[in-house]
Amino acid sequence: MNSADYKARLQARQAELRRRLERIETDLDEPRNPDDDDRAVERNNDEVLEGLGDAGQRELIAVDAALGRISAGTYGVCARCGEPISEKRLDAVPHAALCADCAASA
């Protein structure tokens, strides 16, 4: 797969993450139920949504960084050791900044 293909995949993932994060934010901004039992359930749901939002934010940062590496011409090169990142790894994790060996030792 060439960098243009990875760029398209990353841009699609970026758009998906932004949509998901918007929905999470909208859900978290919803007015709360005045019933105590329902509020307790909503608080638990909010904690789950916040966790998903945090994970989504981290992935979005990684995707944005990968798109930056494509623009800079350094995509597919390990940020730690400078060796090429395998295509197999990039297929599985297109926003990977580290080769499998460096990621395993991190």
Secondary structure, DSSP 8 states (H G I E B T S, - for coil): --HHHHHHHHHHHHHHHHHHHHHHHHHHHS---SSHHHHHHHHHHHHHHHHHHHHHHHHHHHHHHHHHHHHHT-TTB-TTT--B--HHHHHH-TT--S-HHHHHH-
